[in-house]
Amino acid sequence: MAVAAPPRPALRIGSMDLTSPVLIAPMVGITDAPCRELAVELGAGLVSTEMVASEAVVRSQEASLHLLDFPRGVGPAGAQLVGCDPKVMAAAAQVCVERGAVSVDVNLGCPVKKVVGRGGGAALARDVHATAAVLAAMVEAVDVPVTAKMRLGWDARSINAPELARALEDVGVAAVTVHGRTRCQGYAGEADWAEIARVKAAVDIPVIGSGDVEDLRVLERRIHEGAVDGVVIARGMLGNLWMIRRATHLLATGELLDELDFAARIELCRRHLDMLVAYHGAQRALRTGRKYVAWSIKGCNGAARLRAMVQDLDSLDMLHTIFELALHAGLGPQGWFRPVFTSGEG
Ligand SMILES: Cc1cc2nc3c(=O)[nH]c(=O)nc-3n(C[C@H](O)[C@H](O)[C@H](O)COP(=O)(O)O)c2cc1C
């Protein structure tokens, strides 16, 4: 009797077999445990914490350790660290693994002054040797895959992502994610996927693409043509978590599922808020969840009045009322639209 071959992993990163090449990008203020749980449920191959400062982790600062919470059964989930001291980063990586991270990523792309001013994020990536030393110490310190997320370079005249990726591959880094913009670009202009493909051509480890991941047929083509091994979804899923299911389903089957209608979008947001409440408690969940509610009702009739209510959202009754009013008002003629986001930490 023929024995069916085990399904081929969609993406292998070091020792990890992932079921989808569609991953969720680390995002400050977004990718907490409930968001990651929902993203995994929707099919994401790997989810990540937001970036966490390595110094704070080794000092056992409570708020940072809280970001490194890996509830059992929610995963695969990796941690992302930011910092530039090899010893501190190695020690922090060990803490991540002890707490349940299945991989540890290093933020080499953060453009914000607070981080680059201390030599981390995109500032570290300017120095290939120093970056390789940090990653080498981490690879030595933990048994899980160590990965890195970088931009193309500091500015248009100093593109170094292919060279940096090669140096990291040499010290045992298992995969790199490349955001196709430079540090000086911030979020301006379009992500340059031709430059990302140059990184892919330079290394044998998996290269994950990042930047303006919105059009799912384009995403599919880039993976099928081998321009990248996987992609991370970031701003595209804000107010639109269903995008994860559409992307993972498309990659697995070739079939493009419909967008959610307005009622189903509100229902998914309601579910997300329920999960936030269960995890953080009502008060904190309503504070952090306001943005999700505002994003999901974009394009709704009478949105200005609802937006004002969302800003004052402080009780579960009010949350329920906002959802009911939005459903009753329905979508306006322009339909749902994406929230605009022109900054971020990577
Ligand atoms: C609100 C926000 C927070 C972010 N936080 C992080 C982070 O913690 N670590 C990181 O490597 N990148 C971070 N990023 C960058 C994203 O992971 C991603 O690389 C970037 O948004 C480009 O992808 P996109 O154009 O599809 O959004 C953040 C982006 C945004 C918008």
The ligand as a Tripos MOL2 file, in Angstrom:
@<TRIPOS>MOLECULE
LIG
   31    33     1     0     0
SMALL
NO_CHARGES

@<TRIPOS>ATOM
      1 C1          2.5990   50.4300   13.8560 C.3       1 LIG1
      2 C2          3.8130   49.7120   13.3420 C.ar      1 LIG1
      3 C3          4.6630   49.1100   14.2420 C.ar      1 LIG1
      4 C4          5.7960   48.4140   13.7750 C.ar      1 LIG1
      5 N1          6.5900   47.7820   14.6890 N.ar      1 LIG1
      6 C5          7.6460   47.0380   14.2410 C.ar      1 LIG1
      7 C6          8.4380   46.2740   15.1510 C.ar      1 LIG1
      8 O1          8.1890   46.2370   16.3620 O.2       1 LIG1
      9 N2          9.4810   45.5680   14.6270 N.ar      1 LIG1
     10 C7          9.7660   45.5580   13.2930 C.ar      1 LIG1
     11 O2         10.7240   44.8970   12.8690 O.2       1 LIG1
     12 N3          9.0150   46.2440   12.4090 N.ar      1 LIG1
     13 C8          7.9610   46.9740   12.8520 C.ar      1 LIG1
     14 N4          7.1810   47.6280   11.9500 N.ar      1 LIG1
     15 C9          7.4610   47.4980   10.5080 C.3       1 LIG1
     16 C10         6.6210   46.3640    9.8960 C.3       1 LIG1
     17 O3          6.9600   45.1310   10.4830 O.3       1 LIG1
     18 C11         6.8120   46.2730    8.3510 C.3       1 LIG1
     19 O4          8.1300   45.8740    8.0570 O.3       1 LIG1
     20 C12         6.5170   47.6030    7.6860 C.3       1 LIG1
     21 O5          5.3010   48.1530    8.1540 O.3       1 LIG1
     22 C13         6.4430   47.4560    6.1590 C.3       1 LIG1
     23 O6          5.4090   46.6150    5.7590 O.3       1 LIG1
     24 P1          3.9740   47.1640    5.2000 P.3       1 LIG1
     25 O7          4.2940   48.2490    4.1950 O.co2     1 LIG1
     26 O8          3.3240   45.9600    4.6150 O.co2     1 LIG1
     27 O9          3.2670   47.7450    6.3810 O.co2     1 LIG1
     28 C14         6.0730   48.3480   12.3970 C.ar      1 LIG1
     29 C15         5.1990   48.9660   11.5010 C.ar      1 LIG1
     30 C16         4.0770   49.6380   11.9460 C.ar      1 LIG1
     31 C17         3.1650   50.2790   10.9390 C.3       1 LIG1
@<TRIPOS>BOND
     1     1     2 1
     2     2     3 ar
     3     2    30 ar
     4     3     4 ar
     5     4     5 ar
     6     4    28 ar
     7     5     6 ar
     8     6     7 ar
     9     6    13 1
    10     7     8 2
    11     7     9 ar
    12     9    10 ar
    13    10    11 2
    14    10    12 ar
    15    12    13 ar
    16    13    14 ar
    17    14    15 1
    18    14    28 ar
    19    15    16 1
    20    16    17 1
    21    16    18 1
    22    18    19 1
    23    18    20 1
    24    20    21 1
    25    20    22 1
    26    22    23 1
    27    23    24 1
    28    24    25 2
    29    24    26 1
    30    24    27 1
    31    28    29 ar
    32    29    30 ar
    33    30    31 1
@<TRIPOS>SUBSTRUCTURE
     1 LIG1         1 GROUP 0 **** ****
